[in-house]
């Protein structure tokens, strides 16, 4: 089945493919404007939402509540998020990959992507906590 996309969605996808990483909507908007695209910020948000709902891109929400968008890839990452300083550390493995595959097969569910985020305090922030 072919997906029909708006010009703005095509422009967003094109930029995300070039970035090969995650980006927030405001920075994506700025980069699109730098390329000479005339999209408004609201159009960027609508395009990101539509692409996420069709399963083409994924959204990760940081500890500060900011959303980051990227293409879905098999090399997905999970994060340890510090609620003290807001830093996110990527995990090299997915601790639930096999269980998720088995669950989806058992429930006859097609999954596009998944996220797994842990929230706590990094070593530096733990050392700043009063005893």
Wavefront OBJ file of the C-alpha trace (Angstrom):
o trace
v 0.000 0.000 0.000
v 1.374 3.377 -1.006
v 1.209 6.218 1.500
v 0.255 9.641 0.135
v 2.211 12.390 1.814
v 1.910 16.150 1.743
v 4.825 18.234 0.461
v 5.590 19.304 4.026
v 5.764 15.670 5.186
v 8.126 14.885 2.287
v 10.353 17.830 3.252
v 10.425 16.739 6.910
v 11.278 13.146 5.950
v 14.008 14.283 3.592
v 15.686 16.286 6.343
v 15.317 13.510 8.937
v 17.012 11.089 6.515
v 19.951 13.470 6.168
v 20.314 14.033 9.921
v 20.632 10.365 10.930
v 19.729 11.161 14.511
v 17.055 12.783 16.603
v 15.978 16.421 16.600
v 13.293 18.509 18.286
v 10.569 20.218 16.269
v 11.935 23.745 16.715
v 15.417 22.806 15.489
v 13.868 20.865 12.605
v 11.878 23.975 11.684
v 15.057 26.119 11.739
v 16.944 23.641 9.545
v 14.073 23.523 7.068
v 14.056 27.328 6.889
v 17.834 27.323 6.359
v 17.251 25.035 3.363
v 14.815 27.576 1.941
v 11.630 25.680 2.832
v 8.692 27.924 3.725
v 6.938 25.685 6.250
v 5.480 27.239 9.373
v 6.194 25.784 12.798
v 2.584 24.571 13.175
v 2.898 22.755 9.830
v 6.089 21.064 11.052
v 4.271 19.850 14.183
v 1.329 18.550 12.104
v 3.702 16.805 9.710
v 5.618 15.165 12.545
v 2.381 13.964 14.144
v 1.113 12.465 10.862
v 4.434 10.716 10.166
v 4.485 9.332 13.708
v 0.917 8.018 13.446
v 1.702 6.200 10.186
v 4.723 4.541 11.813
v 7.429 6.234 9.759
v 9.120 8.225 12.527
v 9.368 7.864 16.275
v 9.127 10.322 19.125
v 11.182 10.260 22.305
v 10.228 12.507 25.209
v 13.125 13.761 27.334
v 13.006 14.199 31.129
v 12.243 17.880 30.550
v 9.192 17.008 28.435
v 10.788 17.953 25.119
v 9.993 15.680 22.169
v 12.713 14.434 19.841
v 11.951 12.876 16.471
v 13.908 10.446 14.303
v 13.422 7.863 11.614
v 12.565 4.421 12.898
v 15.526 2.093 12.616
v 16.358 -1.404 13.708
v 19.224 0.099 15.710
v 16.867 1.843 18.109
v 18.173 3.197 21.372
v 16.887 3.372 24.889
v 17.922 5.914 27.475
v 18.759 6.483 31.110
v 17.405 9.967 31.837
v 18.620 12.072 34.736
v 15.801 14.066 36.324
v 18.404 16.229 38.070
v 20.423 17.640 35.162
v 18.269 16.476 32.233
v 21.061 14.501 30.545
v 20.153 11.330 28.636
v 22.525 8.386 28.319
v 21.949 5.863 25.530
v 21.837 2.141 26.315
v 23.705 -0.183 23.960
v 21.152 -2.987 24.277
v 17.409 -3.433 24.478
v 16.614 -5.306 27.696
v 13.108 -6.308 26.521
v 13.599 -7.062 22.804
v 12.900 -10.809 22.854
v 9.967 -10.545 25.279
v 8.418 -7.833 23.123
v 8.732 -9.922 19.959
v 7.075 -12.896 21.677
v 4.278 -10.749 23.120
v 3.514 -9.164 19.750
v 3.443 -12.552 18.031
v 1.130 -13.982 20.697
v -1.257 -11.026 20.377
v -0.980 -10.840 16.561
v 0.147 -7.227 16.897
v 2.307 -5.408 14.362
v 4.659 -3.062 16.148
v 6.279 -0.105 14.369
v 8.718 0.814 17.124
v 9.044 0.986 20.869
v 10.727 3.239 23.374
v 12.061 2.412 26.781
v 13.074 5.226 29.074
v 14.413 5.009 32.612
v 14.323 8.044 34.914
v 16.554 8.619 37.918
v 19.736 10.423 38.960
v 23.116 10.260 37.220
v 26.265 9.787 39.299
v 27.039 13.526 39.417
v 23.512 14.419 40.573
v 23.537 11.636 43.185
v 26.686 13.168 44.669
v 24.947 16.563 44.913
v 22.051 15.130 46.952
v 22.184 15.860 50.702
v 22.633 12.752 52.861
l 1 2 3 4 5 6 7 8 9 10 11 12 13 14 15 16 17 18 19 20 21 22 23 24 25 26 27 28 29 30 31 32 33 34 35 36 37 38 39 40 41 42 43 44 45 46 47 48 49 50 51 52 53 54 55 56 57 58 59 60 61 62 63 64 65 66 67 68 69 70 71 72 73 74 75 76 77 78 79 80 81 82 83 84 85 86 87 88 89 90 91 92 93 94 95 96 97 98 99 100 101 102 103 104 105 106 107 108 109 110 111 112 113 114 115 116 117 118 119 120 121 122 123 124 125 126 127 128 129 130 131
